[in-house]
Amino acid sequence: MTHTVLIITDDTDTAAERVAAELAGRGVPVVALDTADFPAHASMAAHIETGRRGWSGVVGTVRGELDLAGVGAIYTRRPTQFRMDERMSSPERAFAYAEARYGFGGVLAALRQSGCLWVNDPMAAMRAEYKPIQLVTAARVGLNVPKTIITNDPQEAHAWAKELGRPFVYKAVGGIWHADEGQVRVIYTKPLDDPDELLDPALARTAQLFQEWVDKAYEVRALVIGAQVLAVRIDSASEQGTIDWRSDYDSLTYERVDLPNEISDRLVELHERLNLVYGAADLICDPQGRHHFLETNQSGEWGWLNQKAGLPVPEALADVLQLGPAWAR
């Protein structure tokens, strides 16, 4: 019996639409859900009792009903915030939001206990957001990892940079997007070459990540989807884009490439150890042809790479989602 694939995203997600179309063309039932619709425009009635393997019941959405017992795979693309009734007070809305998270969200998360495949499992995805976990796991599977220090001690940072004896970079530990008094700011990779800059007492105010600069022939974004690795070479025509390609998309060119089998195998193993079915890994290829792992993003965007380099991402994701519980086992 064919299971249903639930795609959690918003109405503007054209990349998710391509995955849904691919699945539908294979005869796999698909339901899309925007979690912002709950509770005003989506409902849930979920049941469990002794003797049942998992939750059963129905989620009603603006796109139709979803039979919880029939869900075999969940692809979470852009989970949005629940919208609470504005007629409630602020404390009431906070309470209602928490109840929605633990109730509505908890039932969906619990489907994994019945064999449902999550791409990606929420708990694994949350753990993989920690860059220190990524880096140590990458090192353990044999990927090259740049020399890195995480510290709030200016003296330790200074000593590390002095011993390194070559240029290095600053990176935000928690990712590039940050809220700042009602605005969203982007913190790109910042190159540094003077260890004395690290003696600033302000460095002690929080954790700081510094990493050796790796000379680049080009960069790679490798999409790990199950056991498949789809890779794109990224070149930049600008200095800023060479430092951090995310800062200058207009300067970039793309070319689909095949990574060495050894690198692909290690990337697959990395994601298996992180319990991720999908991840967008960033690597540097140096002038000597060696690949260096920087990070992986468990929710990394792929839509523009699908267009620019012709990557068959919807097909690869559909392969995994179609297997559903069989892949989860």
N, C-alpha and C positions, 0 to 999 in steps of 0.2 A: 504494500500500500504506500502511495506517495505521500510524504509528509509535506507540511506547509512551512515556507520560509517567511519569517517575520523580519522586515527591514525597519529599523528605528532611525528616522531621520526627519528633516523638515521638508516642506513642499517645494523648496527651491533647489533641491539636490539633484542635479541632472546626472551626476555620476551614478548615484544609486538607481536612477531610472534605467540606466543602461544595464545594470546588473539584473534588475527586475525584468526587463525585456528579454534578456538572455535566458533567464529561468523560465519565464512564461513560454518562450519558444520551445523549450524542452518539455513542456507540459507539467512543470512544477508549480503548484499553487503559491502565490505570493501575496502577502498583505503588508502594506506600508503603514506605519504608525508614527505620528508626531506626538511625542510625550507632552508637549505643551497643550495638547487638546484635553488632557486629563486635569481636573474632573469635569470641566464645563461641557466638552464635546465628545468625551469618551467615557465609557463606563466599564466596570469590571464586576463580575460575580464569580468568585473562585471558591472551590470547595475541596476539602480534604477530610478523610476519616480513616479509621483503622482498616487496614486491608488494601488501601489504594496505594499505588506506587508513587503517585505524585498529584499535583493540583489538576483539577478539571474545572470546566466552566467556560464562560464566554467573555471576551473583551469586545465591547461594541464601539466601533469607530465610525467616522464620517464616511469611510470607504467600505464599510461592511463589517460583518462579524468575524471574530477570530476564535476558533475552537482551541482552547489552551492545550487539550490533550493531543491535538494533531500537530503541534509545533515541533518540528525536528531540528530546525536551525534558526538562529537569530543573528542577523548582521547589524551591528550597531555602528552607524555612520556619524550622525550628528544628533546625539541625544540632547534634547532641549529642556529648558526648565519648566516645571509644572507651573501653571498659572492659577493662582488662587483668587477667589471672589473678592473684589475690591471693597465690598460692603462689610467685610470683616475688619476688625481692628488689627493693628500690626502684630500683637502677640497671637491673636487667633490665626492670622495667616501663617505665621512662623510654625505654629503647632500643626496646622492643616498640611503645610508643605512637608513637614517631617513625617506625618502619617501617610501621605501619598508616596513618599520615598520608600518607607519601610513596608508599606502595604502593597501598592501597585508595583513599585520597583522590585520589592522583595519576592512577589509571586513570579515575576518574569525571571529573576535571577535563580529562583528555586527550580525552574524547569531543567536546569543542568543536571539536577539530581535524578531526573528521569531519562537521562541520555541525550538531551537536547544539546546540540553544538552551538557554542557562542563564538562569534568572530567580532571582538574578542571577549573572553570571559571577564566580567567586570572586576573581580578580585585580582586576577592576573594582570589586567590592564593597569589597575591602580598601582600595583607593585612595580610594574615595569616603567612607570613614570619616574622612578628614582634613578638618576644617572649613575650614582655609585654602584647600584646593583647591576645595571647594564654593563658597566666597564669591567667589573670583576668577573662577570659571567663571560664576557667576550674574551678576556684574557685566558680564562680557564678552558675555553674551547679552542684556543690556539690562534685567535685573531691578533694581529698587531694592534696594540693600543698605545697612543702617544703617552709619554711621561706626564703624569698629572699629579697635582697636589690640591687638596681641599682643606682650607684652614681659615681661621680668623686671627692667627698670630702673625703680625707683620714681620717679626724677626725670622720666624720659620719660613715664611714666604720668600723673604729676601735671601736667606741662605740657600733655599731650593733653587732660585733663579740664578744666583751666583755660581752654584755648582753646575747648573745646566750649561751655562756659558754660551748660550745662543738665544735668538729671539723666541718669544713665547706669546701666548694669547690669554686674554680673560674671556670667560664665558659664564653666563648666568646658569646656576645649577638647575634651576627649575624651569628652564625654557625661555624663549625670547619674548613672550607676550606678558605684559604686566600692567595692572590697573594703577592709575596715579591720579587721585582726586577727581574721579569722574571721567578721566581720559584713559585710553589704552595706548601704552607706549611699547616700543619694540627695542630690545637690547640685543644688538648684533655682536658677533665676535669682534673683540678689540685687540689689535696687535700691539705688543709691547717689546721693548728691547733694553730697557734700563732697569736693572733690579732695584735701584734706589727708590723708584716710584712705589715700591711695595712697602716702604717704611712708613707710609701715611698711616697715622693712628686710626683714621676712619675705617681702615680695613678690618679692624677688630669688631666692628658693629654687627657683622653677620658672617655666615660661611661664604667663602670665596673660592672659585675654581680657576686654577691656572694650568695651562697645558702647553707643552712644547709646540712650536710652530713646525709643521711638516711641509716641506717644499712640494708644490703641486704640479704634476703634469696635467692633471684634470681631476674632477670629482665625479663620484658615482652615486646615484640613488638607486638602491636595489630593493625592489618590492618582493618580500618573502611571503608567498601565499601557499600555505601548506608545505609541500615538498618542492614547490616551484620557486625559482628565483628569476625575476624579470628585471634587467638592469639597463640603466640609461647613463651614458657619458654626458657630463655637463661641463661645457667650457664657457668662460666669461671673457668678454672683450674689454672689460673695465677693471681698474685696480680694486674698486670697492667690491665688485662681484667676485673677484679672485679671492679676496679675504673672506667673504661670506656671500655665497651666491644668492641667498634669500633677500639680500639688500638691493639687488639690481636685476630684476627679471628681464628687463629690456635688453640687457647685454648678453643674454645666454643663448647658446645653441645646444641642441640635443642630438644624440645619436644612440640608437639601441646597440648594446654590446653584450657579449657573452663573457661573464666572469670566469676565471680559472675554476675548474671543478673543485679544487681544494678550498677556495674562498666561498663558493656557493654552498658546499657541504657544511662548512663551519657556520655560515649564516643560518642555515636551516637548523643546525644543532643549537645555536644560540637561542633561537626563537622557541624551539622545543623546550629548552631548559627554563625559559621565561614563561612557558605555557601560553604562548601567543600563536594563533593560527595565521595572523597577518601582522606585518610590520614593514615600515619604510625605513631602511637603513641607509645612513650616509657614510660614505667612505672617501678617502683621498687615495689616488694613485700617484705615487711620487715619480720623479724622472727615471728612477731605476726599475719601475714597473711593480714595485711593492704596494700592496693595498693596506691602508690603515683605517681601522674602525673608529668612527667618531661617536655615533649614537644611533638608536632606532626609535622610531615614533610609532607607537601601537595604533594610532589613529591618523597616520600621515596621509596627506592628500595625494591622489594619484590621477585625478581627472585630466589635468593639463598634460601630464606625461603620456596618457593614453592618446591624446590628440597630437602632440608634438612628435612623438617617436613611434607611434603605432603599436604601443604595447597592448597585448590581448588581456588586459586586466579583468574586464567584465567576464570573459570566458573562464579565466583561471579562478575567480571568486565563485562563479556559478558551479564549477567542478566540485569545489569543496562544500558549498552550501547544499548542493544536490545530494551529496553523500550523507550530510547531516549526522544522525546518530552513528552511522557506520564509521565516519571519520572520527567522531568523539571517542569511540572505543579503541 
